[in-house]
Amino acid sequence: MMSQDLNPRGSSARGPANSVDDEHILDAARDLMSTIGIRRTTMADVARAAQVSRATLYRRYPNVQALAVAVTTREFVAALSSVGLFDGATGRETIARTVVHVTSAARSHPLLRRIVELDPDFLMPYMLHRTGRTSRAQLEAITGGIAAGQADGSVRAGDPAELAAVVLQLAWSSAFTGPVFTESADLLDAQLFDLIDRYLQS
């Protein structure tokens, strides 16, 4: 079985439940999901990889779906930590460069690529029906950048939140479907920058 192959060294000593932090569990879940996908990952696999009991794992996460949400949220919110590092000459350039950077990182992220390849249905609710924590964090960051660009005159007039929603849709398209049309990450980045720059131009 897959779960048996994931830990060839056998069981290790497991510490008390309160001695294991969530980051360790999420790291183990991320590594598994990046390798075999969400659907094939079991709670038993994660418990074994994290060296915790299944009871400990279930006390923190009720099922694999909840684990997957926690893992993807952590990974993609972490990508937003780079916001502000790519300052441009104008607010518009800063937004475009930062969004391109985060999108490029997401596009090449092993977990996202595996989800797209094996478990695309996991993404569907967030793309078609509702926003999740990650999307809200992205929208908030982009909205703030657009407001700053409007203040310096480089971004056109309009509701910053509405403009940010369109920018995020462009980024999602580049991250999820861009690789279908070309293998050139540089080309995708250049095209996304141009789209965002032109869309926000005052």
C-alpha positions as a printed NumPy array, in Angstrom:
array([[  0.   ,   0.   ,   0.   ],
       [  1.063,   3.585,  -0.579],
       [  1.033,   4.417,   3.12 ],
       [  3.424,   1.545,   3.827],
       [  5.911,   2.752,   1.234],
       [  6.012,   6.267,   2.641],
       [  7.815,   5.289,   5.827],
       [ 10.224,   2.46 ,   4.999],
       [ 12.088,   2.899,   8.273],
       [  9.079,   1.867,  10.304],
       [  7.496,   3.567,  13.286],
       [  9.414,   6.06 ,  15.382],
       [  8.83 ,   7.18 ,  18.916],
       [  6.03 ,   9.681,  19.078],
       [  5.952,  12.565,  21.506],
       [  2.993,  13.862,  23.479],
       [  0.267,  15.527,  21.431],
       [  1.01 ,  18.976,  22.826],
       [  4.713,  18.684,  21.936],
       [  4.047,  18.678,  18.18 ],
       [  3.31 ,  22.031,  16.581],
       [  0.969,  22.514,  13.66 ],
       [  3.808,  23.581,  11.354],
       [  5.409,  20.15 ,  11.645],
       [  2.125,  18.452,  10.753],
       [  1.487,  20.834,   7.858],
       [  5.024,  20.265,   6.554],
       [  4.412,  16.519,   6.5  ],
       [  1.043,  16.958,   4.787],
       [  2.519,  19.324,   2.207],
       [  5.296,  16.907,   1.315],
       [  2.838,  14.055,   0.87 ],
       [  0.337,  16.07 ,  -1.142],
       [  3.102,  17.453,  -3.348],
       [  4.155,  13.877,  -4.12 ],
       [  1.01 ,  11.774,  -4.389],
       [ -1.75 ,  14.397,  -4.501],
       [ -4.536,  15.274,  -2.088],
       [ -6.916,  12.454,  -2.989],
       [ -4.352,   9.704,  -2.371],
       [ -3.129,  11.208,   0.89 ],
       [ -4.708,   9.662,   3.976],
       [ -4.797,  10.837,   7.568],
       [ -2.823,   7.711,   8.483],
       [ -0.11 ,   8.691,   5.992],
       [  0.146,  12.197,   7.444],
       [  0.221,  10.944,  11.034],
       [  2.987,   8.506,  10.141],
       [  5.026,  11.104,   8.257],
       [  4.627,  13.652,  11.06 ],
       [  5.305,  10.97 ,  13.68 ],
       [  2.162,  11.733,  15.637],
       [ -0.756,   9.521,  16.553],
       [ -3.857,   9.578,  14.42 ],
       [ -5.808,  10.686,  17.489],
       [ -3.56 ,  13.742,  17.781],
       [ -3.99 ,  14.516,  14.109],
       [ -7.787,  14.181,  14.213],
       [ -7.974,  16.488,  17.221],
       [ -6.437,  19.233,  15.095],
       [ -7.832,  18.455,  11.639],
       [-11.061,  16.51 ,  11.077],
       [-10.136,  15.172,   7.635],
       [ -7.756,  15.394,   4.683],
       [ -9.803,  18.188,   3.097],
       [ -9.3  ,  20.395,   6.156],
       [ -5.597,  19.579,   6.103],
       [ -5.373,  20.445,   2.414],
       [ -7.074,  23.793,   3.003],
       [ -4.689,  24.577,   5.867],
       [ -1.638,  23.572,   3.823],
       [ -2.564,  25.495,   0.681],
       [ -3.543,  28.565,   2.685],
       [ -0.207,  28.558,   4.486],
       [  1.809,  28.022,   1.327],
       [  0.141,  30.711,  -0.759],
       [ -0.221,  33.282,   2.013],
       [  3.532,  32.807,   2.493],
       [  4.017,  33.804,  -1.145],
       [  2.36 ,  37.122,  -0.323],
       [  5.142,  37.873,   2.153],
       [  7.154,  39.11 ,  -0.824],
       [  4.671,  41.957,  -1.398],
       [  6.509,  45.237,  -1.107],
       [  9.912,  43.797,  -2.013],
       [  9.498,  44.677,  -5.682],
       [  9.201,  48.453,  -5.579],
       [  8.781,  50.116,  -8.949],
       [  9.091,  53.703, -10.082],
       [  5.312,  54.096,  -9.703],
       [  2.548,  52.443,  -7.746],
       [  1.312,  50.766, -10.924],
       [  4.703,  49.254, -11.658],
       [  5.006,  48.059,  -8.074],
       [  1.639,  46.294,  -8.288],
       [  2.435,  44.687, -11.632],
       [  5.901,  43.495, -10.609],
       [  4.707,  42.153,  -7.271],
       [  1.701,  40.31 ,  -8.703],
       [  3.888,  38.798, -11.424],
       [  6.417,  37.65 ,  -8.819],
       [  3.796,  36.008,  -6.602],
       [  2.029,  34.444,  -9.603],
       [  5.292,  33.05 , -10.951],
       [  6.076,  31.511,  -7.561],
       [  2.595,  29.97 ,  -7.353],
       [  2.751,  28.683, -10.938],
       [  5.931,  26.736, -10.221],
       [  5.023,  25.649,  -6.687],
       [  5.2  ,  21.825,  -6.441],
       [  1.979,  21.599,  -4.441],
       [ -0.048,  23.761,  -6.813],
       [  1.267,  21.907,  -9.851],
       [  0.328,  18.585,  -8.262],
       [ -3.154,  19.854,  -7.411],
       [ -3.662,  21.049, -10.985],
       [ -2.431,  17.712, -12.359],
       [ -4.182,  15.306,  -9.978],
       [ -6.842,  17.133,  -7.956],
       [ -8.176,  20.095,  -9.963],
       [-11.595,  19.611,  -8.355],
       [-10.063,  20.88 ,  -5.099],
       [ -9.678,  24.318,  -6.694],
       [-13.097,  24.533,  -8.306],
       [-15.097,  25.879,  -5.335],
       [-12.617,  28.743,  -4.923],
       [-12.595,  29.569,  -8.615],
       [-16.321,  29.253,  -9.299],
       [-18.319,  29.716,  -6.111],
       [-16.524,  31.505,  -3.282],
       [-13.348,  33.199,  -2.129],
       [-11.141,  31.597,   0.47 ],
       [ -8.716,  33.042,   2.973],
       [ -5.907,  33.057,   0.42 ],
       [ -7.989,  34.918,  -2.159],
       [ -9.085,  37.485,   0.409],
       [ -5.493,  38.087,   1.473],
       [ -4.462,  38.527,  -2.153],
       [ -7.331,  40.927,  -2.843],
       [ -6.504,  42.97 ,   0.239],
       [ -2.853,  43.317,  -0.762],
       [ -3.657,  44.237,  -4.37 ],
       [ -6.363,  46.69 ,  -3.31 ],
       [ -3.896,  48.488,  -1.059],
       [ -1.36 ,  48.686,  -3.857],
       [ -3.928,  50.049,  -6.296],
       [ -4.995,  52.723,  -3.81 ],
       [ -1.346,  53.76 ,  -3.479],
       [ -1.026,  53.859,  -7.267],
       [ -4.096,  56.05 ,  -7.545],
       [ -2.59 ,  58.39 ,  -4.971],
       [  0.56 ,  58.878,  -7.076],
       [ -1.461,  59.204, -10.287],
       [ -0.141,  56.076, -12.003],
       [ -3.339,  54.01 , -11.662],
       [ -6.593,  55.02 , -13.282],
       [ -9.662,  56.064, -11.339],
       [-12.065,  53.414, -10.101],
       [-12.984,  51.378,  -7.065],
       [ -9.66 ,  49.851,  -5.897],
       [-11.391,  46.641,  -4.791],
       [-13.072,  46.17 ,  -8.171],
       [ -9.823,  46.821, -10.038],
       [ -8.024,  44.41 ,  -7.702],
       [-10.545,  41.651,  -8.467],
       [ -9.772,  41.894, -12.19 ],
       [ -6.022,  41.886, -11.538],
       [ -6.413,  38.762,  -9.401],
       [ -8.412,  37.048, -12.156],
       [ -5.602,  37.8  , -14.611],
       [ -3.095,  36.349, -12.158],
       [ -5.156,  33.187, -11.65 ],
       [ -5.433,  32.66 , -15.385],
       [ -1.677,  32.961, -15.762],
       [ -0.987,  30.623, -12.838],
       [ -3.5  ,  27.888, -13.642],
       [ -3.903,  27.861, -17.429],
       [ -0.828,  29.699, -18.68 ],
       [  1.397,  26.58 , -18.654],
       [ -1.114,  24.837, -20.948],
       [ -0.243,  27.234, -23.767],
       [  3.491,  27.726, -23.282],
       [  6.304,  26.246, -21.233],
       [  8.127,  29.582, -21.101],
       [  7.763,  31.051, -17.618],
       [  9.511,  34.22 , -18.79 ],
       [  6.946,  34.708, -21.549],
       [  4.039,  34.189, -19.15 ],
       [  5.545,  36.671, -16.704],
       [  6.098,  39.275, -19.414],
       [  2.568,  38.872, -20.746],
       [  1.027,  39.144, -17.283],
       [  3.027,  42.268, -16.489],
       [  1.896,  43.882, -19.733],
       [ -1.76 ,  42.984, -19.12 ],
       [ -1.775,  44.385, -15.596],
       [  0.205,  47.478, -16.544],
       [ -2.115,  48.326, -19.431],
       [ -5.275,  47.573, -17.461],
       [ -4.317,  49.896, -14.605],
       [ -2.805,  52.648, -16.722],
       [ -4.248,  56.078, -15.947]])
